[in-house]
Amino acid sequence: MSDALAQPAEAGASTPPKPNAVVAVLALAGIVVSLMQTLVIPIVPELPKLLHAEASDTAWAVTATLLAASVATPVVGRLGDMFGKRRMLLLSIVLLVSGSVVCGLADSLAPMIVGRALQGLAAAVVPLGISIMRDALPADRLAGSTALMSASLGVGGALGLPAAAFIADNWNWHILFWVSAALGVLAFVLVLLIIPESKVRAGGRFDLVGALGLSAGLVSLLLAVSKGGDWGWTSGSTLGLGIAAIVVFLAWGFWELRSTQPLVDLRTTAKPQVLFTNLASVALGFSMFAMSLVLPQLLQLPSQTGYGLGRSMLTVGLVLAPQGLVMMVMSAVSAGVTKAKGPKVTLMIGALIVAVGYGLNIVLMSEVWHLVLVSCVIGAGVGFTYGALPALIMGAVDPSQTGAANSLNTLMRSLGTSFASALAGVILAQMTTDFGGTALPSENGFKVVMAIGAGAALLAFLVATFIPRQRQTASQAPADGPSEPAEAAAKS
């Protein structure tokens, strides 16, 4: 938005914060929030017994987080642009802590769903953190810092799984949520003490109608996609929600185009650099979920099947943990490539690496070290792509739209993940093998899912070729100097 208002920053640190401290604190906040992705995975099979409910009902402990995150991400991003990114970041962390406390006290289904929904409302922390970096860091630090912040989504998920499995195996399951609450409090205090408020604000009023419309459309779409396998893809509920999503999105788009201060500036979103980056994000989100679904099942299925490895959930976590470390290392490498060749090239390289990883998985899936290798290769590709996406988005939008634009891009990845979950579920439910009277996903079923994951990564590569090449990346200011807020802080 061109009518950005430079408003005074809120009271924060009395001296300009050091860039290293800003990056470290924001990355920690991103990792803490991304832990919510894997926090309940070790206890999902036990939730019906723990919460005294049916398995179909306890699945809402996962679905509620997905729905809340999809709604909160674009809305909170826009609110951050308008009222302060740091303020919205702190509010998101408060919601995370509140949700963790509710789950920590829960012994029945209803409070568990409420707590998990509150945790999902904190999903905008990563795009908000990236936007704060654009406003607060010197330009020469931006590429590497935003790459690390973006990679924290995967790092937290990968490192959180073994930790959650270890806690669930050795202590009461409520400890999982008390630990997440403690980490959230730590992140809140550090953000409060170290992170400055941005001076870049977008003026105007909040588009409440647009927010409600987008939320209704997303909830309808994601419910249809996530519950279609349980309800039946041709059931009245699934089809009705799908049709409702289409109608609501059409009406929402009409409203946003006519609004003078829209929640999502669709004209900016239609710019080739933003449009094709978001489309590539959908394909990448689709591709990345295949690994999260396939590798844990291969590791845990009985070895008597001939392709399962019969390992525990803790082993699953330890196998996937190196992926998080690889992503962190590759985020720095991707920043170097972005500075030298531009984020478009970085994105294309990352998509190809992900495709190679899935190709390896098709032929290497019989030993634990095979899956460690595959997860690290895919993690390397993810580190490249996650580093490039925010650079491409920020290189095409006004600073006053950074929060909303980054949040929308994060939402696109989440939508891709949701569609991948639904499609993979259908494939693995159809391609089964009999094991002692029980239908289990077959080896060929897993290979088909991995082939689709590779295809989605190649589709992301193809889409990325349409992104306009620019000489100047998002990490470069007009004169290769610090961004305006950082420069002002340095002079103060």
C-alpha positions, 0 to 999 in steps of 0.5 A, spaced: 500 500 500 502 506 497 499 510 503 504 507 509 505 511 515 511 512 518 509 512 526 513 512 532 515 505 534 513 503 541 518 503 547 523 498 546 530 497 548 533 504 549 539 502 544 539 499 537 538 492 538 544 488 535 542 484 528 545 477 531 540 478 537 534 480 533 535 474 528 536 469 534 530 471 538 526 471 532 528 464 529 527 461 536 520 464 536 519 461 529 522 454 532 517 454 538 511 455 534 513 450 529 514 445 534 506 445 535 506 441 528 509 435 531 507 436 538 501 431 538 504 426 533 507 421 538 500 421 542 495 421 537 494 413 537 493 414 544 488 420 544 482 416 544 484 413 551 487 419 554 481 423 552 475 418 553 473 419 546 472 416 539 478 416 534 474 420 529 473 425 534 480 426 537 482 427 530 479 434 531 485 435 536 489 436 529 484 439 525 483 445 529 490 447 529 490 446 522 484 451 521 486 456 526 492 457 523 489 458 516 485 463 518 490 467 523 496 467 518 493 472 513 489 476 518 494 477 523 499 478 518 495 484 515 494 486 523 501 487 523 502 491 517 497 496 520 498 496 528 505 493 529 508 487 527 512 486 534 505 487 537 502 482 533 508 477 534 507 478 542 500 477 541 501 470 537 506 468 542 501 469 548 495 465 544 501 459 544 502 459 551 495 460 553 493 454 548 499 450 551 496 451 558 489 449 556 492 443 553 496 442 559 490 442 564 486 438 559 483 431 561 477 431 556 476 432 548 473 439 548 478 443 552 484 439 548 480 442 542 480 449 544 487 449 546 490 446 540 486 451 536 489 457 540 496 454 539 494 454 531 492 462 532 500 463 533 502 460 526 503 467 523 509 468 528 514 466 522 511 471 517 511 476 522 518 475 524 521 475 516 517 482 516 520 485 522 527 483 519 526 487 513 524 493 517 530 492 522 536 489 519 541 492 515 540 490 508 546 485 507 544 481 513 537 480 510 537 474 505 541 470 510 536 472 516 530 471 512 532 464 510 534 462 517 527 464 519 523 461 514 527 455 515 525 455 522 518 452 520 522 445 518 527 446 523 522 446 529 518 440 526 524 436 525 527 437 532 520 437 536 518 430 534 524 426 537 523 430 543 516 430 544 516 422 543 522 422 548 517 426 553 511 422 551 515 415 552 517 417 559 513 422 563 505 424 563 503 426 556 501 433 559 508 435 560 509 436 552 504 442 553 507 445 559 514 444 556 511 448 550 508 453 555 515 454 558 518 455 551 513 460 549 514 464 555 521 464 554 520 467 547 515 472 549 520 475 554 526 475 549 521 478 544 519 484 549 526 485 551 530 485 544 525 486 538 524 493 536 517 495 533 517 497 526 516 504 524 513 502 517 505 502 518 500 501 513 494 506 514 487 505 514 481 501 517 481 493 518 477 489 512 473 485 517 468 483 511 474 481 507 477 477 514 470 474 515 470 472 508 477 469 507 476 465 514 469 462 512 472 460 505 478 457 508 475 453 513 470 450 508 475 448 503 480 445 509 474 441 512 472 438 505 479 436 504 481 434 511 475 430 513 473 428 506 477 421 507 472 420 513 466 423 511 466 420 503 469 424 498 462 424 494 458 425 501 453 431 502 458 434 507 464 434 503 461 436 496 457 442 500 463 444 503 467 444 497 461 448 493 460 453 499 468 454 499 468 456 491 462 461 492 465 464 498 471 465 495 468 468 489 464 473 493 470 474 497 474 476 491 469 481 488 469 484 495 476 485 495 477 488 488 472 493 490 475 495 497 479 501 497 483 498 503 482 490 502 485 485 507 489 482 501 491 486 495 489 482 489 492 486 484 499 486 488 498 478 489 497 478 481 504 481 480 507 475 476 513 475 481 508 474 487 503 470 483 508 465 481 512 465 487 505 463 491 503 458 486 510 455 487 509 455 494 503 451 493 507 445 489 512 445 494 508 445 500 504 439 497 511 436 495 514 436 502 508 433 506 509 427 502 516 425 506 512 427 513 507 422 511 511 416 508 518 416 512 514 415 519 510 410 516 515 406 513 519 406 519 514 404 524 510 398 520 512 391 522 519 388 519 515 382 517 511 386 511 518 386 507 518 393 507 517 396 514 522 397 519 519 396 525 522 402 529 519 406 535 516 413 534 522 415 538 527 412 532 522 416 527 524 422 531 531 421 531 531 419 523 528 425 522 532 430 526 538 431 522 533 434 517 532 440 521 540 441 522 541 440 514 535 445 513 539 450 518 545 450 514 542 450 507 539 456 509 545 460 510 548 457 503 541 459 500 542 466 502 549 466 498 546 463 492 541 468 493 546 474 493 550 471 487 544 469 483 538 472 485 532 468 489 529 465 483 535 461 481 535 459 489 528 457 489 529 452 482 535 449 485 531 447 491 526 444 488 530 440 484 534 438 490 527 436 493 525 432 487 532 428 487 531 426 494 524 423 493 527 419 487 532 417 491 527 414 496 523 410 491 530 406 490 532 407 497 527 405 503 530 398 506 535 401 511 534 406 516 540 410 513 537 410 507 531 414 510 536 418 514 540 420 507 533 421 504 530 426 509 537 430 509 537 431 501 530 433 502 531 437 508 537 441 504 532 442 498 527 445 503 532 449 506 534 452 499 526 454 497 524 456 504 530 461 504 528 464 497 520 464 498 520 470 502 526 474 498 521 473 492 515 476 496 519 482 499 522 484 492 515 485 489 511 488 495 511 495 498 514 495 505 507 496 508 504 490 505 510 485 508 506 482 513 500 480 509 504 478 503 509 473 507 503 471 511 499 469 504 505 466 502 505 461 508 498 460 507 499 457 500 504 452 503 499 450 508 494 449 503 499 445 499 500 441 505 493 440 506 491 437 499 497 433 499 495 430 506 488 428 502 491 425 496 496 421 499 491 418 504 486 416 498 492 413 495 495 409 501 488 407 503 487 404 496 493 401 495 494 396 501 496 389 502 493 384 507 498 383 513 494 378 518 487 380 516 489 387 517 490 392 511 496 396 511 499 401 505 503 397 500 510 398 498 508 400 491 503 405 495 508 409 498 512 409 492 507 412 488 506 417 493 514 419 493 513 419 485 507 424 486 512 428 491 517 428 486 513 431 481 510 436 485 517 439 486 518 439 479 512 442 478 514 448 483 521 448 478 517 449 472 512 454 475 519 458 478 521 459 471 516 464 470 518 468 475 521 475 472 528 475 473 530 481 477 537 484 478 536 487 485 534 482 490 530 483 496 536 483 500 539 489 497 537 496 498 537 501 493 544 503 495 546 497 498 545 500 505 541 498 511 534 498 511 530 505 513 528 503 520 535 500 521 539 506 518 534 510 523 536 506 529 543 507 527 543 514 527 539 515 534 
